[in-house]
């Protein structure tokens, strides 16, 4: 683990414990808590504060092969937000949020206009706050109408709104790179990891459940841009699978959600935004909470194949997980869209 101070100094930190939590349902997807022994990192003077606040933590976890070599997997780049502990003896707890927090906190102090395409607008919103940010797109770019954000608006929420016009979401990955990507389809995406309750497997335990709290089975996306003389356009995306427990108009009924933006000026933009929101909003056939041996390379949205002790198999999609920074701790994974793996 390394701490990059604002005065360009880089400090290698020996940690005593901690964790990195990744949760795609949260606006700030990655957060960290790290415990270290050295109390000197608690800022005491204005100079210390200037160097510490705005500093960045780079965290990785991996394997020490015992021969002097190691293999590390990045877990995230974080803005250091808190340093707290006993000033004489320690330990000190450091807490941080991923780089999207920099964008979210940089609220508009004057109206801000974006236009052109999804990738260009999202990049402009991010690089307004982080000029040297790397932004990569894994989706087909789409044109958008102009969108003016008011004073006090949240630029990070705006980036998510614009990305939806391409059926995508935007987030910083474990390397601190901002990625514009669509949520992988559970049934067509190959599993990246097998969690098996077999000899040599990493399976520890699993729970299953269902809930209808906050679940929507239809999304109506609407767009209108009077400044560009674009007439209203809309698209209703619904769960049209008759075998789904949230089938639109089935026993679950109709439970729509509504989204709108002046950036959605075409039917395609409304369609992409509605389908992307529906994928997040509709109920899964089952939810799962799995504990396994840690896999620091896991990303939210990754598809997992789980084999239970009774031999039954399921496909799950990672929604949230916490990577421990200490040996011997469990690796809980919350999943969505669990389906029987035929």
LINJOQUI-V815855 format. One record per pair of residues at least 24 apart in sequence whose ideal C-beta (glycine too) atoms are under 8 Angstrom apart, sorted by sequence separation. I is the first residue (numbers start at 1). J is the second residue. If there is no record, write none. Layout:
i = (I & I)
j = (J & J)
This chain:
i = (14 & 55 & 56 & 117 & 118 & 142 & 257 & 314 & 315 & 13 & 32 & 34 & 54 & 55 & 103 & 117 & 118 & 141 & 298 & 314 & 315 & 54 & 103 & 117 & 118 & 121 & 129 & 140 & 288 & 290 & 314 & 315 & 32 & 53 & 102 & 103 & 116 & 117 & 128 & 139 & 296 & 313 & 314 & 52 & 102 & 116 & 139 & 286 & 288 & 312 & 313 & 115 & 126 & 139 & 217 & 294 & 304 & 11 & 114 & 115 & 125 & 138 & 217 & 218 & 294 & 52 & 99 & 115 & 125 & 137 & 215 & 217 & 233 & 252 & 304 & 114 & 115 & 233 & 235 & 306 & 1 & 113 & 114 & 125 & 126 & 233 & 99 & 113 & 125 & 233 & 237 & 113 & 114 & 210 & 217 & 227 & 230 & 235 & 294 & 298 & 112 & 113 & 218 & 220 & 222 & 224 & 233 & 234 & 235 & 246 & 295 & 305 & 57 & 111 & 112 & 122 & 125 & 217 & 218 & 219 & 220 & 222 & 223 & 225 & 228 & 233 & 237 & 246 & 294 & 3 & 111 & 217 & 218 & 219 & 220 & 221 & 222 & 223 & 224 & 225 & 235 & 236 & 237 & 244 & 245 & 292 & 293 & 20 & 57 & 111 & 216 & 217 & 218 & 219 & 220 & 221 & 223 & 235 & 239 & 291 & 292 & 43 & 56 & 111 & 122 & 212 & 215 & 216 & 219 & 223 & 225 & 237 & 238 & 245 & 291 & 42 & 108 & 110 & 112 & 121 & 122 & 136 & 138 & 139 & 216 & 223 & 237 & 244 & 291 & 292 & 9 & 41 & 42 & 108 & 109 & 134 & 135 & 136 & 137 & 138 & 139 & 222 & 223 & 290 & 291 & 7 & 32 & 42 & 44 & 108 & 112 & 134 & 135 & 136 & 137 & 138 & 139 & 221 & 223 & 239 & 289 & 290 & 6 & 7 & 32 & 108 & 114 & 118 & 126 & 134 & 135 & 136 & 137 & 138 & 289 & 6 & 30 & 42 & 107 & 108 & 118 & 133 & 135 & 289 & 290 & 5 & 6 & 30 & 32 & 39 & 107 & 223 & 288 & 289 & 5 & 6 & 31 & 39 & 107 & 108 & 118 & 119 & 223 & 287 & 288 & 6 & 30 & 39 & 107 & 114 & 118 & 122 & 221 & 222 & 287 & 6 & 39 & 106 & 221 & 287 & 5 & 39 & 42 & 104 & 118 & 221 & 288 & 4 & 39 & 41 & 104 & 287 & 3 & 4 & 38 & 39 & 103 & 104 & 126 & 221 & 284 & 285 & 286 & 3 & 4 & 37 & 39 & 41 & 103 & 104 & 221 & 284 & 285 & 286 & 3 & 4 & 22 & 36 & 37 & 38 & 220 & 284 & 285 & 2 & 3 & 20 & 36 & 37 & 219 & 1 & 2 & 20 & 35 & 36 & 100 & 103 & 122 & 219 & 221 & 1 & 35 & 1 & 35 & 36 & 122 & 219 & 1 & 34 & 35 & 219 & 33 & 34 & 218 & 33 & 34 & 119 & 217 & 32 & 33 & 34 & 118 & 216 & 219 & 32 & 31 & 32 & 217 & 31 & 32 & 216 & 217 & 31 & 215 & 216 & 217 & 30 & 31 & 214 & 215 & 30 & 215 & 28 & 29 & 28 & 29 & 100 & 212 & 28 & 100 & 211 & 27 & 28 & 98 & 99 & 210 & 98 & 210 & 16 & 210 & 18 & 28 & 210 & 211 & 3 & 27 & 99 & 209 & 210 & 98 & 100 & 145 & 208 & 209 & 99 & 146 & 208 & 209 & 145 & 208 & 209 & 146 & 207 & 146 & 206 & 207 & 145 & 206 & 207 & 206 & 145 & 205 & 206 & 204 & 205 & 203 & 204 & 204 & 203 & 204 & 202 & 3 & 202 & 183 & 202 & 182 & 77 & 164 & 195 & 76 & 165 & 183 & 77 & 164 & 183 & 195 & 76 & 77 & 165 & 75 & 77 & 162 & 165 & 74 & 76 & 161 & 206 & 73 & 74 & 162 & 161 & 193 & 206 & 203 & 165 & 168 & 203 & 167 & 193 & 203 & 166 & 167 & 192 & 201 & 203 & 165 & 169 & 164 & 165 & 167 & 168 & 164 & 167 & 193 & 195 & 198 & 192 & 194 & 195 & 196 & 197 & 192 & 193 & 194 & 195 & 196 & 197 & 164 & 191 & 192 & 193 & 194 & 195 & 197 & 164 & 190 & 191 & 194 & 147 & 148 & 189 & 191 & 147 & 146 & 147 & 145 & 146 & 184 & 186 & 58 & 145 & 183 & 184 & 144 & 145 & 184 & 144 & 145 & 181 & 144 & 143 & 143 & 191 & 144 & 174 & 142 & 143 & 173 & 204 & 142 & 187 & 27 & 186 & 27 & 142 & 208 & 186 & 27 & 184 & 29 & 30 & 121 & 29 & 30 & 24 & 24 & 114 & 186 & 187 & 186 & 75 & 73 & 73 & 61 & 62 & 61 & 60 & 75 & 61 & 61 & 59 & 29 & 22 & 24 & 22 & 23 & 24 & 22 & 34 & 25 & 24 & 25 & 23 & 24 & 23 & 22 & 21 & 22 & 21 & 22 & 21 & 22 & 20 & 21 & 19 & 20 & 19 & 19 & 20 & 18 & 19 & 17 & 18 & 17 & 18 & 17 & 15 & 16 & 19 & 23)
j = (38 & 79 & 80 & 141 & 142 & 166 & 281 & 338 & 339 & 38 & 57 & 59 & 79 & 80 & 128 & 142 & 143 & 166 & 323 & 339 & 340 & 80 & 129 & 143 & 144 & 147 & 155 & 166 & 314 & 316 & 340 & 341 & 59 & 80 & 129 & 130 & 143 & 144 & 155 & 166 & 323 & 340 & 341 & 80 & 130 & 144 & 167 & 314 & 316 & 340 & 341 & 144 & 155 & 168 & 246 & 323 & 333 & 41 & 144 & 145 & 155 & 168 & 247 & 248 & 324 & 83 & 130 & 146 & 156 & 168 & 246 & 248 & 264 & 283 & 335 & 146 & 147 & 265 & 267 & 338 & 34 & 146 & 147 & 158 & 159 & 266 & 133 & 147 & 159 & 267 & 271 & 148 & 149 & 245 & 252 & 262 & 265 & 270 & 329 & 333 & 148 & 149 & 254 & 256 & 258 & 260 & 269 & 270 & 271 & 282 & 331 & 341 & 94 & 148 & 149 & 159 & 162 & 254 & 255 & 256 & 257 & 259 & 260 & 262 & 265 & 270 & 274 & 283 & 331 & 41 & 149 & 255 & 256 & 257 & 258 & 259 & 260 & 261 & 262 & 263 & 273 & 274 & 275 & 282 & 283 & 330 & 331 & 59 & 96 & 150 & 255 & 256 & 257 & 258 & 259 & 260 & 262 & 274 & 278 & 330 & 331 & 83 & 96 & 151 & 162 & 252 & 255 & 256 & 259 & 263 & 265 & 277 & 278 & 285 & 331 & 83 & 149 & 151 & 153 & 162 & 163 & 177 & 179 & 180 & 257 & 264 & 278 & 285 & 332 & 333 & 51 & 83 & 84 & 150 & 151 & 176 & 177 & 178 & 179 & 180 & 181 & 264 & 265 & 332 & 333 & 50 & 75 & 85 & 87 & 151 & 155 & 177 & 178 & 179 & 180 & 181 & 182 & 264 & 266 & 282 & 332 & 333 & 50 & 51 & 76 & 152 & 158 & 162 & 170 & 178 & 179 & 180 & 181 & 182 & 333 & 51 & 75 & 87 & 152 & 153 & 163 & 178 & 180 & 334 & 335 & 51 & 52 & 76 & 78 & 85 & 153 & 269 & 334 & 335 & 52 & 53 & 78 & 86 & 154 & 155 & 165 & 166 & 270 & 334 & 335 & 54 & 78 & 87 & 155 & 162 & 166 & 170 & 269 & 270 & 335 & 55 & 88 & 155 & 270 & 336 & 55 & 89 & 92 & 154 & 168 & 271 & 338 & 55 & 90 & 92 & 155 & 338 & 55 & 56 & 90 & 91 & 155 & 156 & 178 & 273 & 336 & 337 & 338 & 56 & 57 & 90 & 92 & 94 & 156 & 157 & 274 & 337 & 338 & 339 & 57 & 58 & 76 & 90 & 91 & 92 & 274 & 338 & 339 & 57 & 58 & 75 & 91 & 92 & 274 & 57 & 58 & 76 & 91 & 92 & 156 & 159 & 178 & 275 & 277 & 58 & 92 & 59 & 93 & 94 & 180 & 277 & 60 & 93 & 94 & 278 & 93 & 94 & 278 & 94 & 95 & 180 & 278 & 94 & 95 & 96 & 180 & 278 & 281 & 95 & 95 & 96 & 281 & 96 & 97 & 281 & 282 & 97 & 281 & 282 & 283 & 97 & 98 & 281 & 282 & 98 & 283 & 97 & 98 & 98 & 100 & 171 & 283 & 100 & 172 & 283 & 100 & 101 & 171 & 172 & 283 & 172 & 284 & 91 & 285 & 94 & 104 & 286 & 287 & 80 & 104 & 176 & 286 & 287 & 176 & 178 & 223 & 286 & 287 & 178 & 225 & 287 & 288 & 225 & 288 & 289 & 227 & 288 & 228 & 288 & 289 & 228 & 289 & 290 & 290 & 230 & 290 & 291 & 290 & 291 & 290 & 291 & 292 & 292 & 293 & 292 & 94 & 293 & 276 & 295 & 276 & 172 & 259 & 290 & 172 & 261 & 279 & 174 & 261 & 280 & 292 & 174 & 175 & 263 & 174 & 176 & 261 & 264 & 174 & 176 & 261 & 306 & 174 & 175 & 263 & 263 & 295 & 308 & 306 & 269 & 272 & 307 & 272 & 298 & 308 & 272 & 273 & 298 & 307 & 309 & 272 & 276 & 272 & 273 & 275 & 276 & 273 & 276 & 302 & 304 & 307 & 302 & 304 & 305 & 306 & 307 & 303 & 304 & 305 & 306 & 307 & 308 & 276 & 303 & 304 & 305 & 306 & 307 & 309 & 277 & 303 & 304 & 307 & 261 & 262 & 303 & 305 & 262 & 262 & 263 & 262 & 263 & 301 & 303 & 176 & 263 & 301 & 302 & 263 & 264 & 303 & 264 & 265 & 301 & 265 & 265 & 266 & 315 & 269 & 299 & 268 & 269 & 299 & 330 & 269 & 315 & 156 & 315 & 157 & 272 & 338 & 317 & 160 & 317 & 171 & 172 & 263 & 172 & 174 & 169 & 171 & 263 & 337 & 339 & 339 & 296 & 296 & 297 & 294 & 296 & 296 & 296 & 323 & 323 & 325 & 325 & 300 & 298 & 300 & 299 & 300 & 301 & 300 & 325 & 319 & 319 & 320 & 319 & 320 & 320 & 320 & 320 & 321 & 321 & 322 & 322 & 323 & 322 & 323 & 322 & 323 & 323 & 324 & 325 & 324 & 325 & 324 & 325 & 325 & 326 & 326 & 325 & 326 & 329 & 334)
